[in-house]
Amino acid sequence: MNVSSAHVYPCQGVPALTIWQKLKLFYEGVLRNGDKRTDSWLLVYSPVPISFIFLWYLVIIWVGPKLMEKRQPVNLKPVLIVYNFAMVCLSAYMFYEFTASAWLARYSLLCQPVDYSDSPLATRMASVCWWFYFSKVIELSDTIFFILRKKNSQLTFLHIYHHATMIFNWWAGVKFVAGGQSFLIGLINSLVHVVMYLYYGLAALGPSVSKYLWWKRYLTSLQLLQFFIVTFHTTYNLFVDCDFPDSMNMAVLAYSLSLIALFSNFYYHTYLAEKKTKTA
């Protein structure tokens, strides 16, 4: 066979795959190996649509402040009030569904494999996982509102990183593990977001209400607490024999640790360093 050895597998005579062929095989594997129950659901089957949303998100972050530079901030008070309180309702609904589905299915807090069956409870859990994923797409609006209001100081690395990565994390969650151990993340985060969007909704009502919102620091503490809980829970599952993918656990662990670092940094500079400056 007159083929260069650089293009064959050693001792086999089989043409080597190009990078693009390998990527194609990987992509086809991603499509083929997902949870068949969720394949037909919006933004789940392929990573391409959510990737386009991510790219548009980055474009908006780059172009938006430049377009708003010579314009007046947009008055979004009515929109923000409706949006934030609607997110409170959605978050409360998801918290209830995560809790009820897990309770009725007798989920274990220590080790819970994914139920891939079409039973009503398994489908109910998968459905709320999808709603949680879709809520992360909706939450990209937070960034757009900051840009339109010219609150560019809010466009921190923490804000952009958290919003941009959550859509991919939960795309993977719904695509491959819609339920099981991942339910605890959605349950806790939904509860935290009830409090968070309630805070933002009350703040949007104006100075007459915002002067009573002295508890922002405790909201940040609550956000940090959820990451510590998820970290401990995921770490435990890496060291026990549980039928839940270790690859997912490791990804969750790495992500939780990154958020602990970023939120701790935010907490320190917002509440502790500022207090030291005032007392100096």
Residue pairs with C-beta under 8 A, 6 or more apart in sequence:
1 13
3 13
3 15
6 16
7 15
7 16
8 14
8 15
8 16
9 16
17 25
30 46
30 47
30 175
31 45
31 46
33 176
34 44
34 45
34 175
34 176
35 114
35 116
35 126
35 174
35 175
35 176
35 177
35 178
36 116
37 116
37 118
37 122
37 123
37 126
37 178
38 44
38 126
38 130
38 174
38 175
38 178
39 45
41 130
41 174
42 130
42 134
43 49
43 50
43 53
43 133
43 134
43 137
43 171
44 130
44 133
44 171
44 174
44 175
45 175
47 168
47 171
47 175
50 137
50 167
50 168
50 171
53 137
53 140
53 167
54 164
54 167
54 168
57 140
57 143
57 163
57 164
58 164
60 143
60 144
60 147
61 143
61 147
61 155
61 160
64 144
64 147
64 148
65 147
65 150
65 152
65 155
68 147
68 148
68 150
73 148
73 149
73 150
73 151
74 148
74 149
76 145
76 148
76 149
77 204
77 206
79 145
80 145
80 200
80 201
80 204
81 201
81 204
81 205
83 141
83 145
84 197
84 198
84 200
84 201
84 204
85 197
85 198
85 201
87 135
87 138
87 139
87 193
87 197
87 201
88 193
88 194
88 197
88 198
88 201
90 131
90 135
90 138
91 135
91 190
91 191
91 193
91 194
91 197
92 190
92 194
93 131
94 128
94 131
94 132
94 135
94 186
94 190
95 187
95 190
95 191
95 194
97 124
97 127
97 128
97 131
98 125
98 128
98 132
98 183
98 186
98 187
98 190
99 187
100 124
101 107
101 121
101 124
101 125
101 128
101 183
102 112
102 125
102 183
102 187
104 121
105 115
105 121
105 122
105 125
107 183
109 184
109 233
110 236
110 237
110 240
110 242
111 181
111 237
111 240
111 242
111 243
111 244
112 179
112 180
112 181
112 183
112 242
112 244
113 180
113 181
113 242
113 243
113 244
114 177
114 178
114 179
114 180
114 182
114 244
115 121
115 122
115 125
115 179
115 180
116 122
122 179
125 178
125 179
125 183
126 174
126 178
126 179
128 186
129 170
129 173
129 174
129 178
129 179
129 182
129 183
129 186
130 174
130 178
132 170
132 186
132 189
132 190
133 167
133 170
133 171
133 173
133 174
135 193
136 163
136 166
136 167
136 170
137 167
139 163
139 166
140 163
140 167
142 159
142 163
143 155
143 159
143 160
143 163
145 151
146 152
146 154
146 155
146 159
147 155
156 266
157 262
158 262
158 263
158 265
158 266
161 258
161 262
162 259
162 262
165 255
169 251
169 252
169 255
172 248
172 251
173 182
173 248
176 245
176 248
177 244
177 245
177 248
180 244
181 233
181 234
181 237
181 242
181 244
181 248
181 249
182 248
182 252
184 229
184 230
184 233
185 230
185 252
188 226
188 229
188 230
189 226
192 222
192 223
192 226
195 219
195 222
196 219
196 223
199 213
199 215
199 216
199 219
202 209
202 210
202 212
202 213
203 209
203 210
203 213
217 267
217 270
217 271
220 263
220 266
220 267
220 270
220 271
221 267
223 263
224 260
224 263
224 264
224 267
227 256
227 259
227 260
227 263
228 260
230 252
230 256
231 253
231 256
231 257
231 260
234 249
234 252
234 253
234 256
235 253
237 244
237 249
238 246
238 249
238 250
238 253
